[in-house]
Amino acid sequence: MNSYPLMNNYGYPKLELVRGDGMYLYDSKGNGYLDFTAGIAVCSLGHVHPAVTDAIVKQAQTLVHSSNLFRHPLRTELAERLCSLTGFDAAFYCNTGTEANEAALKLARRAQWQHGHKDKTKLVSLPGGFHGRTMGALSVTKKPQYHEGFTPLVPNCETPSEIEGVPDAIDDKTAACIVEIVQGEGGVHPVDPGLLREIERRCRATGALLIVDEVQTGIGRTGSFLCSEQAGIKPDIVTLAKGLGNGIPVGAVLATGETARAFTPGSHGTTFGGNPIAMAAALAVVDTVAQPDFLEHVQRIGAYLKQQLEQIGRNVTGLGLMLGMTVDDAADYVAKAQSEGVLVTAVGKDRVRFVPPLIASQRDVDELIQRLSRIR
């Protein structure tokens, strides 16, 4: 057996990272790496951000866990803040994006059931989307390689083979349609805004609920607090995670009034969701990211990064600081970038993803391009 005592679902990584500071990560040998992964779009304020660190330390010295059987002021404060910023009415907390999507799918089916629509159970999703690896989330993620060995999955889930066929798949038996506005794991490809609006119209016409998975695009990643603001659509349910906690596990489901009320005592739950440390970290992140000048910075640096990547690569797509670029061999490119002291991730065989901390500066982008320009 391999001496690395972890299961092999992530392979056996050779690079051991032990410290972070702002835009940089450092390995056990002291080598520094310019980080354009942000822990896969998680560390939105960079590594060891002082406001987040202070919030975590302060809360850890006060109360770590008490369960959802009791109130906690930070849990309420964060929900009020998120709802105020987004126009939703209530929040449910969990720990990850997959959990958030799983909860959203359950909430949608239960909301239909509570309103007497017991035949509205179908869940529609988009080809190229990724919503997680639990059974429900996996069932609306049409990637055969992820399904292998785990079937049968949750029944009555439909993903059309062509993205243009999604509106027609939404019918009177549909509980909800779940979409990403930018398909991150699908290669960082934005979905056409016209199609998104047609999906929204179809949901309204059939009584289906619209779920927007903002696990990766939300919390300022694309230059607005929620990416759905740019798409011009208003979901019934939105899911958040990744950048919400800057590395502390936290996820959230936001929903509008009637839909949110479908969760009643005992219908769904979580042991660790909404724990005080996660709430403290998330509040520090939200208070920073929600500032207009911060979001303007993301838009400006995102546009600059896209412009610069177009000078060294091809087919650069995405929004804000969530960009993808086509290369000949993504795995080879990622390895060569690492040898140049840059961390990026592969999404597919020929696409590389750039999701740096949102604090990235023009100087950081210039340093990135200088290093990547040496790759042959």
BABA-371803 format. One record per residue (C-alpha): x, y, z; residue number from 1. Coordinates in steps of 0.25 Angstrom, whole numbers, plus 5000, padded with zeros to 4 digits. Each point is the difference from the previous one (the first is absolute). Example, Ala and Ser with C-alpha at 12.3 -4.5 7.8 and 13.67 -1.06 7.14 Angstrom:
<recs>
<rec c1="5049" c2="4982" c3="5031" i="1"/>
<rec c1="5006" c2="5014" c3="4998" i="2"/>
</recs>
This chain:
<recs>
<rec c1="5000" c2="5000" c3="5000" i="1"/>
<rec c1="5005" c2="5014" c3="4997" i="2"/>
<rec c1="5006" c2="5007" c3="5012" i="3"/>
<rec c1="4991" c2="5012" c3="4998" i="4"/>
<rec c1="4988" c2="4996" c3="5010" i="5"/>
<rec c1="4989" c2="5007" c3="4992" i="6"/>
<rec c1="4990" c2="4993" c3="4991" i="7"/>
<rec c1="5004" c2="5002" c3="4985" i="8"/>
<rec c1="4988" c2="5009" c3="4995" i="9"/>
<rec c1="5010" c2="5012" c3="4998" i="10"/>
<rec c1="5012" c2="4992" c3="4996" i="11"/>
<rec c1="5013" c2="5001" c3="5008" i="12"/>
<rec c1="5004" c2="5015" c3="4999" i="13"/>
<rec c1="5015" c2="5002" c3="5001" i="14"/>
<rec c1="4999" c2="5015" c3="5003" i="15"/>
<rec c1="4999" c2="5002" c3="5015" i="16"/>
<rec c1="4995" c2="5014" c3="5004" i="17"/>
<rec c1="5002" c2="5005" c3="5014" i="18"/>
<rec c1="4998" c2="5015" c3="5001" i="19"/>
<rec c1="4993" c2="5011" c3="4993" i="20"/>
<rec c1="5001" c2="5015" c3="4999" i="21"/>
<rec c1="4991" c2="5009" c3="4992" i="22"/>
<rec c1="5002" c2="4996" c3="4985" i="23"/>
<rec c1="5011" c2="4989" c3="5003" i="24"/>
<rec c1="5001" c2="4986" c3="5005" i="25"/>
<rec c1="5012" c2="4994" c3="5005" i="26"/>
<rec c1="5005" c2="4985" c3="5000" i="27"/>
<rec c1="5007" c2="4992" c3="5011" i="28"/>
<rec c1="5013" c2="5004" c3="4993" i="29"/>
<rec c1="4998" c2="5014" c3="5001" i="30"/>
<rec c1="4996" c2="5003" c3="4986" i="31"/>
<rec c1="4990" c2="5010" c3="4997" i="32"/>
<rec c1="4989" c2="4999" c3="4989" i="33"/>
<rec c1="4991" c2="5011" c3="4994" i="34"/>
<rec c1="4986" c2="4994" c3="5003" i="35"/>
<rec c1="4990" c2="5002" c3="4989" i="36"/>
<rec c1="4992" c2="4988" c3="5005" i="37"/>
<rec c1="4995" c2="5006" c3="5014" i="38"/>
<rec c1="4997" c2="4986" c3="5005" i="39"/>
<rec c1="4991" c2="4998" c3="4987" i="40"/>
<rec c1="4993" c2="5014" c3="5001" i="41"/>
<rec c1="4999" c2="4999" c3="5016" i="42"/>
<rec c1="5010" c2="5010" c3="5006" i="43"/>
<rec c1="4994" c2="5012" c3="4994" i="44"/>
<rec c1="5007" c2="5010" c3="5009" i="45"/>
<rec c1="5014" c2="4992" c3="4999" i="46"/>
<rec c1="5007" c2="4992" c3="5010" i="47"/>
<rec c1="5000" c2="5004" c3="5015" i="48"/>
<rec c1="4992" c2="5013" c3="4997" i="49"/>
<rec c1="5001" c2="5008" c3="5013" i="50"/>
<rec c1="4985" c2="5003" c3="5002" i="51"/>
<rec c1="4996" c2="4985" c3="4998" i="52"/>
<rec c1="5011" c2="4995" c3="5009" i="53"/>
<rec c1="4996" c2="5010" c3="5011" i="54"/>
<rec c1="4985" c2="4996" c3="4999" i="55"/>
<rec c1="5004" c2="4985" c3="5001" i="56"/>
<rec c1="5009" c2="5002" c3="5011" i="57"/>
<rec c1="4991" c2="5009" c3="5008" i="58"/>
<rec c1="4988" c2="4990" c3="4998" i="59"/>
<rec c1="5009" c2="4988" c3="5003" i="60"/>
<rec c1="5003" c2="5006" c3="5014" i="61"/>
<rec c1="4985" c2="5002" c3="5002" i="62"/>
<rec c1="4991" c2="4989" c3="4995" i="63"/>
<rec c1="5004" c2="4989" c3="4989" i="64"/>
<rec c1="4987" c2="4992" c3="5000" i="65"/>
<rec c1="4986" c2="4999" c3="5006" i="66"/>
<rec c1="4991" c2="4994" c3="4989" i="67"/>
<rec c1="4988" c2="5005" c3="4993" i="68"/>
<rec c1="4991" c2="4997" c3="5011" i="69"/>
<rec c1="5004" c2="5014" c3="5006" i="70"/>
<rec c1="5001" c2="5014" c3="4994" i="71"/>
<rec c1="5013" c2="5007" c3="4998" i="72"/>
<rec c1="5001" c2="5015" c3="4996" i="73"/>
<rec c1="5010" c2="4998" c3="4989" i="74"/>
<rec c1="4991" c2="4990" c3="4993" i="75"/>
<rec c1="4989" c2="5010" c3="5000" i="76"/>
<rec c1="5009" c2="5011" c3="4996" i="77"/>
<rec c1="5006" c2="4993" c3="4988" i="78"/>
<rec c1="4986" c2="4996" c3="4995" i="79"/>
<rec c1="4995" c2="5014" c3="5001" i="80"/>
<rec c1="5012" c2="5005" c3="4993" i="81"/>
<rec c1="4999" c2="4990" c3="4989" i="82"/>
<rec c1="4986" c2="5002" c3="4998" i="83"/>
<rec c1="5001" c2="5015" c3="5000" i="84"/>
<rec c1="5011" c2="5000" c3="4989" i="85"/>
<rec c1="4993" c2="4990" c3="4991" i="86"/>
<rec c1="4985" c2="5002" c3="5002" i="87"/>
<rec c1="4997" c2="4986" c3="5006" i="88"/>
<rec c1="4992" c2="4998" c3="5012" i="89"/>
<rec c1="5006" c2="4988" c3="5008" i="90"/>
<rec c1="5013" c2="4992" c3="5001" i="91"/>
<rec c1="5004" c2="4986" c3="5003" i="92"/>
<rec c1="5014" c2="4997" c3="5004" i="93"/>
<rec c1="5009" c2="4988" c3="4997" i="94"/>
<rec c1="5015" c2="4997" c3="4998" i="95"/>
<rec c1="5002" c2="4998" c3="4985" i="96"/>
<rec c1="4995" c2="5004" c3="4986" i="97"/>
<rec c1="4996" c2="4985" c3="4998" i="98"/>
<rec c1="4992" c2="5001" c3="5012" i="99"/>
<rec c1="4993" c2="5013" c3="4996" i="100"/>
<rec c1="4996" c2="4994" c3="4987" i="101"/>
<rec c1="4995" c2="4988" c3="5006" i="102"/>
<rec c1="4992" c2="5008" c3="5010" i="103"/>
<rec c1="4995" c2="5009" c3="4988" i="104"/>
<rec c1="4995" c2="4988" c3="4992" i="105"/>
<rec c1="4993" c2="4995" c3="5013" i="106"/>
<rec c1="4994" c2="5013" c3="5003" i="107"/>
<rec c1="4994" c2="5001" c3="4985" i="108"/>
<rec c1="4993" c2="4987" c3="5001" i="109"/>
<rec c1="4995" c2="5002" c3="5013" i="110"/>
<rec c1="4995" c2="5014" c3="4997" i="111"/>
<rec c1="4992" c2="4994" c3="4988" i="112"/>
<rec c1="4995" c2="4989" c3="5009" i="113"/>
<rec c1="4995" c2="5010" c3="5010" i="114"/>
<rec c1="4992" c2="5008" c3="4990" i="115"/>
<rec c1="4993" c2="4987" c3="4996" i="116"/>
<rec c1="5008" c2="4997" c3="4987" i="117"/>
<rec c1="5004" c2="4986" c3="5004" i="118"/>
<rec c1="5003" c2="4997" c3="4985" i="119"/>
<rec c1="5010" c2="5011" c3="4998" i="120"/>
<rec c1="5012" c2="4992" c3="5004" i="121"/>
<rec c1="5009" c2="5001" c3="4987" i="122"/>
<rec c1="5014" c2="5007" c3="5002" i="123"/>
<rec c1="5006" c2="5006" c3="4987" i="124"/>
<rec c1="5014" c2="5004" c3="4999" i="125"/>
<rec c1="5009" c2="5005" c3="4989" i="126"/>
<rec c1="5011" c2="4992" c3="4992" i="127"/>
<rec c1="5014" c2="5004" c3="5004" i="128"/>
<rec c1="4995" c2="5004" c3="5014" i="129"/>
<rec c1="5006" c2="4995" c3="5013" i="130"/>
<rec c1="4992" c2="5000" c3="5014" i="131"/>
<rec c1="5008" c2="4991" c3="5009" i="132"/>
<rec c1="5002" c2="4985" c3="5003" i="133"/>
<rec c1="4989" c2="4996" c3="5010" i="134"/>
<rec c1="4989" c2="4992" c3="4994" i="135"/>
<rec c1="4990" c2="5011" c3="4997" i="136"/>
<rec c1="5011" c2="5010" c3="4995" i="137"/>
<rec c1="5006" c2="4989" c3="4992" i="138"/>
<rec c1="4987" c2="4996" c3="4993" i="139"/>
<rec c1="4999" c2="5014" c3="4994" i="140"/>
<rec c1="5015" c2="5000" c3="4996" i="141"/>
<rec c1="5000" c2="4993" c3="4987" i="142"/>
<rec c1="5015" c2="4995" c3="5000" i="143"/>
<rec c1="5000" c2="4985" c3="4997" i="144"/>
<rec c1="5014" c2="4999" c3="5006" i="145"/>
<rec c1="4995" c2="5005" c3="5014" i="146"/>
<rec c1="4988" c2="4990" c3="4999" i="147"/>
<rec c1="5008" c2="4988" c3="4998" i="148"/>
<rec c1="4998" c2="4990" c3="5011" i="149"/>
<rec c1="4989" c2="5009" c3="5007" i="150"/>
<rec c1="4988" c2="4996" c3="4992" i="151"/>
<rec c1="4988" c2="5000" c3="5001" i="152"/>
<rec c1="4999" c2="5015" c3="5004" i="153"/>
<rec c1="4988" c2="5008" c3="5004" i="154"/>
<rec c1="4989" c2="4997" c3="4990" i="155"/>
<rec c1="4992" c2="5011" c3="4992" i="156"/>
<rec c1="5012" c2="5009" c3="4997" i="157"/>
<rec c1="5002" c2="5005" c3="4986" i="158"/>
<rec c1="5012" c2="5006" c3="4993" i="159"/>
<rec c1="4997" c2="5002" c3="4985" i="160"/>
<rec c1="5012" c2="4997" c3="4991" i="161"/>
<rec c1="5000" c2="5014" c3="4994" i="162"/>
<rec c1="5000" c2="5012" c3="5009" i="163"/>
<rec c1="4990" c2="5007" c3="4990" i="164"/>
<rec c1="4990" c2="4989" c3="5004" i="165"/>
<rec c1="4999" c2="5003" c3="5014" i="166"/>
<rec c1="4988" c2="5010" c3="4999" i="167"/>
<rec c1="4992" c2="4989" c3="4993" i="168"/>
<rec c1="5003" c2="4990" c3="5011" i="169"/>
<rec c1="4994" c2="5009" c3="5011" i="170"/>
<rec c1="4985" c2="4995" c3="5000" i="171"/>
<rec c1="4988" c2="4999" c3="5009" i="172"/>
<rec c1="5006" c2="4989" c3="5008" i="173"/>
<rec c1="5013" c2="5007" c3="5003" i="174"/>
<rec c1="5003" c2="5004" c3="5014" i="175"/>
<rec c1="5013" c2="5008" c3="4997" i="176"/>
<rec c1="5011" c2="5004" c3="4990" i="177"/>
<rec c1="5014" c2="5002" c3="5005" i="178"/>
<rec c1="5010" c2="5008" c3="4993" i="179"/>
<rec c1="5014" c2="5006" c3="5001" i="180"/>
<rec c1="5001" c2="5013" c3="4993" i="181"/>
<rec c1="5015" c2="4997" c3="4997" i="182"/>
<rec c1="5003" c2="4985" c3="5000" i="183"/>
<rec c1="5013" c2="4999" c3="5008" i="184"/>
<rec c1="5003" c2="4985" c3="4999" i="185"/>
<rec c1="4994" c2="5000" c3="4986" i="186"/>
<rec c1="5012" c2="5009" c3="4995" i="187"/>
<rec c1="4996" c2="5014" c3="5005" i="188"/>
<rec c1="4990" c2="5002" c3="4990" i="189"/>
<rec c1="4989" c2="5011" c3="5002" i="190"/>
<rec c1="4986" c2="4995" c3="4997" i="191"/>
<rec c1="4994" c2="5009" c3="4989" i="192"/>
<rec c1="4991" c2="5011" c3="5008" i="193"/>
<rec c1="4989" c2="4999" c3="4990" i="194"/>
<rec c1="4999" c2="4985" c3="5003" i="195"/>
<rec c1="5000" c2="5002" c3="5015" i="196"/>
<rec c1="4989" c2="5010" c3="4998" i="197"/>
<rec c1="4992" c2="4990" c3="4992" i="198"/>
<rec c1="5002" c2="4990" c3="5010" i="199"/>
<rec c1="4995" c2="5009" c3="5011" i="200"/>
<rec c1="4988" c2="5004" c3="4991" i="201"/>
<rec c1="4997" c2="4985" c3="4998" i="202"/>
<rec c1="5001" c2="4997" c3="5015" i="203"/>
<rec c1="4990" c2="5011" c3="5003" i="204"/>
<rec c1="4990" c2="4995" c3="4989" i="205"/>
<rec c1="5000" c2="4986" c3="5006" i="206"/>
<rec c1="5002" c2="5003" c3="5015" i="207"/>
<rec c1="5013" c2="4994" c3="5001" i="208"/>
<rec c1="5010" c2="5006" c3="5009" i="209"/>
<rec c1="5013" c2="5006" c3="4995" i="210"/>
<rec c1="5013" c2="4996" c3="5008" i="211"/>
<rec c1="5013" c2="5008" c3="4997" i="212"/>
<rec c1="5012" c2="4993" c3="5005" i="213"/>
<rec c1="5009" c2="5011" c3="5004" i="214"/>
<rec c1="5010" c2="4991" c3="5008" i="215"/>
<rec c1="5011" c2="5005" c3="4991" i="216"/>
<rec c1="4995" c2="5013" c3="4994" i="217"/>
<rec c1="4994" c2="5006" c3="5012" i="218"/>
<rec c1="5006" c2="5009" c3="5011" i="219"/>
<rec c1="5007" c2="5010" c3="4990" i="220"/>
<rec c1="5007" c2="4990" c3="4991" i="221"/>
<rec c1="4995" c2="5005" c3="4987" i="222"/>
<rec c1="4999" c2="5015" c3="5004" i="223"/>
<rec c1="4987" c2="5001" c3="5006" i="224"/>
<rec c1="4995" c2="4994" c3="5014" i="225"/>
<rec c1="4992" c2="4990" c3="4992" i="226"/>
<rec c1="5003" c2="4996" c3="4986" i="227"/>
<rec c1="4985" c2="4999" c3="4997" i="228"/>
<rec c1="4999" c2="5015" c3="5002" i="229"/>
<rec c1="5008" c2="5001" c3="4987" i="230"/>
<rec c1="4992" c2="4990" c3="4993" i="231"/>
<rec c1="4987" c2="5008" c3="5002" i="232"/>
<rec c1="4993" c2="4988" c3="5007" i="233"/>
<rec c1="4993" c2="4998" c3="5013" i="234"/>
<rec c1="5001" c2="4986" c3="5006" i="235"/>
<rec c1="4991" c2="4994" c3="5010" i="236"/>
<rec c1="5012" c2="4993" c3="5007" i="237"/>
<rec c1="5015" c2="5003" c3="5000" i="238"/>
<rec c1="5011" c2="4992" c3="5005" i="239"/>
<rec c1="5013" c2="5006" c3="5006" i="240"/>
<rec c1="5013" c2="4994" c3="5006" i="241"/>
<rec c1="5015" c2="5000" c3="4995" i="242"/>
<rec c1="5003" c2="5015" c3="5002" i="243"/>
<rec c1="4990" c2="5002" c3="5011" i="244"/>
<rec c1="5009" c2="4996" c3="5011" i="245"/>
<rec c1="5014" c2="5003" c3="4994" i="246"/>
<rec c1="5004" c2="4985" c3="5003" i="247"/>
<rec c1="4991" c2="4998" c3="5012" i="248"/>
<rec c1="4990" c2="4989" c3="4996" i="249"/>
<rec c1="4987" c2="5007" c3="4998" i="250"/>
<rec c1="4988" c2="5000" c3="4990" i="251"/>
<rec c1="4987" c2="5006" c3="4999" i="252"/>
<rec c1="4986" c2="4999" c3="4993" i="253"/>
<rec c1="4992" c2="5013" c3="4999" i="254"/>
<rec c1="4986" c2="4999" c3="4995" i="255"/>
<rec c1="4988" c2="5009" c3="4999" i="256"/>
<rec c1="4988" c2="5000" c3="5010" i="257"/>
<rec c1="4991" c2="4989" c3="4995" i="258"/>
<rec c1="5011" c2="4991" c3="4996" i="259"/>
<rec c1="5008" c2="5002" c3="5012" i="260"/>
<rec c1="4988" c2="4997" c3="5009" i="261"/>
<rec c1="5000" c2="4986" c3="4994" i="262"/>
<rec c1="5011" c2="4995" c3="5010" i="263"/>
<rec c1="4993" c2="4998" c3="5013" i="264"/>
<rec c1="5005" c2="4994" c3="5013" i="265"/>
<rec c1="5006" c2="4986" c3="4997" i="266"/>
<rec c1="4999" c2="5001" c3="4985" i="267"/>
<rec c1="5015" c2="5003" c3="4998" i="268"/>
<rec c1="5012" c2="5002" c3="5009" i="269"/>
<rec c1="5015" c2="5001" c3="5003" i="270"/>
<rec c1="5009" c2="4998" c3="5012" i="271"/>
<rec c1="5011" c2="5010" c3="4996" i="272"/>
<rec c1="4993" c2="5010" c3="4991" i="273"/>
<rec c1="4999" c2="5014" c3="5005" i="274"/>
<rec c1="5011" c2="4997" c3="5011" i="275"/>
<rec c1="5005" c2="5013" c3="5007" i="276"/>
<rec c1="5014" c2="4999" c3="4994" i="277"/>
<rec c1="4995" c2="4999" c3="4986" i="278"/>
<rec c1="4990" c2="5011" c3="5002" i="279"/>
<rec c1="5011" c2="5009" c3="5005" i="280"/>
<rec c1="5009" c2="4997" c3="4988" i="281"/>
<rec c1="4988" c2="5002" c3="4990" i="282"/>
<rec c1="4996" c2="5013" c3="5006" i="283"/>
<rec c1="5014" c2="5006" c3="4999" i="284"/>
<rec c1="5001" c2="4995" c3="4985" i="285"/>
<rec c1="4986" c2="5006" c3="4997" i="286"/>
<rec c1="5003" c2="5013" c3="5007" i="287"/>
<rec c1="5012" c2="5002" c3="4991" i="288"/>
<rec c1="4995" c2="4995" c3="4987" i="289"/>
<rec c1="4987" c2="5007" c3="5000" i="290"/>
<rec c1="5007" c2="5014" c3="4999" i="291"/>
<rec c1="4998" c2="5006" c3="4987" i="292"/>
<rec c1="5015" c2="5004" c3="4998" i="293"/>
<rec c1="5003" c2="4985" c3="5003" i="294"/>
<rec c1="4991" c2="4995" c3="4989" i="295"/>
<rec c1="5005" c2="5011" c3="4990" i="296"/>
<rec c1="5014" c2="4995" c3="5003" i="297"/>
<rec c1="4996" c2="4986" c3="4996" i="298"/>
<rec c1="4994" c2="5005" c3="4987" i="299"/>
<rec c1="5012" c2="5008" c3="4997" i="300"/>
<rec c1="5010" c2="4989" c3="5003" i="301"/>
<rec c1="4992" c2="4990" c3="4993" i="302"/>
<rec c1="4999" c2="5008" c3="4988" i="303"/>
<rec c1="5015" c2="5002" c3="5000" i="304"/>
<rec c1="5003" c2="4985" c3="5003" i="305"/>
<rec c1="4991" c2="4996" c3="4988" i="306"/>
<rec c1="5008" c2="5010" c3="4991" i="307"/>
<rec c1="5013" c2="4995" c3="5004" i="308"/>
<rec c1="4997" c2="4985" c3="4999" i="309"/>
<rec c1="4995" c2="5003" c3="4986" i="310"/>
<rec c1="5014" c2="5004" c3="4996" i="311"/>
<rec c1="5006" c2="4986" c3="5004" i="312"/>
<rec c1="4988" c2="4991" c3="4998" i="313"/>
<rec c1="4988" c2="4997" c3="4993" i="314"/>
<rec c1="4985" c2="5000" c3="5002" i="315"/>
<rec c1="5000" c2="5007" c3="5013" i="316"/>
<rec c1="4986" c2="5000" c3="5006" i="317"/>
<rec c1="4993" c2="5003" c3="5013" i="318"/>
<rec c1="4996" c2="5012" c3="5009" i="319"/>
<rec c1="5007" c2="5008" c3="5010" i="320"/>
<rec c1="5011" c2="4992" c3="5007" i="321"/>
<rec c1="4995" c2="4987" c3="4995" i="322"/>
<rec c1="5007" c2="4997" c3="4987" i="323"/>
<rec c1="5003" c2="4988" c3="4991" i="324"/>
<rec c1="5010" c2="4999" c3="4989" i="325"/>
<rec c1="5003" c2="4989" c3="4989" i="326"/>
<rec c1="5013" c2="4993" c3="5000" i="327"/>
<rec c1="5005" c2="4988" c3="4992" i="328"/>
<rec c1="5002" c2="4991" c3="5013" i="329"/>
<rec c1="4994" c2="5006" c3="5013" i="330"/>
<rec c1="5007" c2="4990" c3="5009" i="331"/>
<rec c1="5013" c2="5003" c3="4994" i="332"/>
<rec c1="4998" c2="5015" c3="5000" i="333"/>
<rec c1="4996" c2="4999" c3="5015" i="334"/>
<rec c1="5013" c2="4992" c3="5003" i="335"/>
<rec c1="5009" c2="5010" c3="4992" i="336"/>
<rec c1="4993" c2="5012" c3="5007" i="337"/>
<rec c1="5003" c2="4994" c3="5014" i="338"/>
<rec c1="5014" c2="4999" c3="4996" i="339"/>
<rec c1="5000" c2="5015" c3="4997" i="340"/>
<rec c1="4994" c2="5003" c3="5014" i="341"/>
<rec c1="4986" c2="5001" c3="4995" i="342"/>
<rec c1="4988" c2="4992" c3="5005" i="343"/>
<rec c1="4988" c2="4998" c3="4990" i="344"/>
<rec c1="4990" c2="4989" c3="4998" i="345"/>
<rec c1="4996" c2="4991" c3="4988" i="346"/>
<rec c1="4985" c2="4999" c3="4997" i="347"/>
<rec c1="5000" c2="4989" c3="4989" i="348"/>
<rec c1="5010" c2="4996" c3="4991" i="349"/>
<rec c1="5003" c2="5013" c3="4993" i="350"/>
<rec c1="4995" c2="5011" c3="5009" i="351"/>
<rec c1="5007" c2="5007" c3="5012" i="352"/>
<rec c1="4992" c2="5008" c3="5010" i="353"/>
<rec c1="5005" c2="5013" c3="5007" i="354"/>
<rec c1="4992" c2="5003" c3="5013" i="355"/>
<rec c1="5010" c2="5009" c3="5008" i="356"/>
<rec c1="4997" c2="5006" c3="5013" i="357"/>
<rec c1="4991" c2="5012" c3="4997" i="358"/>
<rec c1="5011" c2="5009" c3="5007" i="359"/>
<rec c1="5009" c2="4998" c3="4987" i="360"/>
<rec c1="5007" c2="5012" c3="4995" i="361"/>
<rec c1="5004" c2="5005" c3="4987" i="362"/>
<rec c1="5015" c2="4997" c3="5004" i="363"/>
<rec c1="4995" c2="4985" c3="5004" i="364"/>
<rec c1="4994" c2="4999" c3="4986" i="365"/>
<rec c1="5013" c2="5005" c3="4993" i="366"/>
<rec c1="5008" c2="4990" c3="5009" i="367"/>
<rec c1="4991" c2="4989" c3="4995" i="368"/>
<rec c1="5001" c2="5003" c3="4986" i="369"/>
<rec c1="5015" c2="5002" c3="5001" i="370"/>
<rec c1="5002" c2="4986" c3="5006" i="371"/>
<rec c1="4990" c2="4993" c3="4990" i="372"/>
<rec c1="5007" c2="5006" c3="4988" i="373"/>
<rec c1="5012" c2="4992" c3="5003" i="374"/>
<rec c1="4991" c2="4987" c3="4998" i="375"/>
<rec c1="5004" c2="4992" c3="4987" i="376"/>
</recs>
